[in-house]
Amino acid sequence: MSSPWVPDRRDIIWIECSPQAGNEMRDRHALLVLSPRAFNQRTRIVIGLPMTTAASNEANPFAIRFSGLAGKISYILTHQPKSFDWVARKAKPHPWKRVTDEVYALACASLNQIVDLG
């Protein structure tokens, strides 16, 4: 018997972002998970960075561009870190599964420019 799915660091998940306010993302979006599995399991909270395929992010200095499955271009929005109750928001694994170590490192470095984690 396998254990229930819990998102883990570097995973890409689907998560429902609505309800939203102001300029926040709404509806279902991909999210790059930053928080570790043990934290996510214990708290039911996931901390991550939203992702989008909107080409308008090409000029965004805080959007990390990468190619997913079949060369589909996506952007990790490092200026919009989020925390969600992943259980209540019905998170599911994304078909792209995980980002590479290189893409994850770029996203963390970009976020660090904003929040200076040290």
C-alpha positions in Angstrom: 0.0 0.0 0.0 1.5 3.3 -1.0 1.4 6.4 1.2 -0.9 9.3 0.1 0.6 11.9 -2.2 2.1 15.0 -0.6 3.8 17.7 -2.7 7.6 18.1 -2.2 10.2 20.7 -2.9 10.8 21.2 -6.7 7.5 19.6 -7.6 5.1 21.3 -10.0 1.5 21.1 -8.8 -1.9 22.3 -10.0 -3.6 24.4 -7.4 -6.8 26.5 -7.3 -5.8 30.2 -6.7 -9.4 31.5 -6.5 -10.7 33.4 -4.6 -8.2 36.1 -5.3 -8.0 39.9 -4.8 -6.5 42.7 -6.8 -3.8 41.7 -9.2 -3.3 38.2 -7.7 -3.6 35.2 -10.0 -6.9 33.4 -10.0 -8.3 30.1 -11.2 -6.2 26.9 -11.5 -2.4 27.5 -12.0 0.8 25.5 -11.8 2.9 26.2 -8.7 6.6 25.4 -8.2 6.8 24.0 -4.6 9.5 25.6 -2.4 8.6 24.0 0.9 9.7 20.4 1.8 7.4 17.4 2.0 7.6 17.1 5.8 6.4 20.7 6.2 3.7 20.4 3.6 2.4 17.1 5.2 2.4 18.4 8.8 0.9 21.9 8.1 -1.2 21.2 5.0 0.4 24.4 3.7 2.5 24.6 0.6 4.8 27.5 -0.1 5.6 28.1 -3.8 5.9 30.3 -6.8 3.1 30.5 -9.4 3.8 29.6 -13.0 2.2 30.8 -16.2 2.5 30.3 -19.9 1.6 34.0 -20.6 4.1 35.3 -23.1 3.8 38.8 -21.6 6.2 37.6 -18.9 9.1 37.4 -21.4 10.2 40.9 -20.4 9.5 40.4 -16.7 12.9 40.4 -14.8 11.4 38.2 -12.1 10.1 35.5 -14.4 12.3 32.5 -14.9 11.7 31.1 -18.4 12.0 27.4 -19.0 10.8 24.7 -21.4 8.4 22.0 -20.0 7.2 18.9 -21.8 7.2 19.0 -25.5 9.1 22.4 -25.4 6.1 24.3 -23.9 7.5 27.6 -22.6 6.5 28.5 -19.1 7.5 31.2 -16.6 8.0 30.9 -12.8 6.9 34.2 -11.2 9.5 34.7 -8.4 8.0 38.1 -7.4 4.7 36.4 -6.3 5.5 33.8 -3.6 2.4 32.2 -2.2 1.2 29.9 0.6 -1.9 27.8 0.2 -3.7 25.1 2.1 -2.9 22.5 -0.6 -5.5 20.0 0.7 -8.4 22.5 0.8 -7.4 23.8 -2.6 -7.3 20.3 -4.1 -3.7 20.3 -5.3 -2.8 17.7 -7.8 0.5 16.6 -9.4 1.2 18.5 -12.6 2.2 16.4 -15.7 5.6 18.1 -15.8 6.3 16.6 -12.4 9.4 18.6 -11.2 11.8 21.3 -12.4 15.4 20.6 -12.8 18.0 21.5 -10.2 19.2 24.3 -12.5 15.7 25.9 -12.9 15.0 25.5 -9.2 18.3 27.2 -8.3 17.5 30.1 -10.8 14.1 30.6 -9.2 15.5 30.6 -5.7 18.3 33.1 -6.7 15.7 35.4 -8.2 13.5 35.2 -5.2 16.5 35.9 -3.0 17.1 39.2 -4.9 13.7 40.3 -3.6 13.6 38.9 0.0 17.4 38.5 0.7 17.3 35.2 2.5 21.1 35.2 2.8 
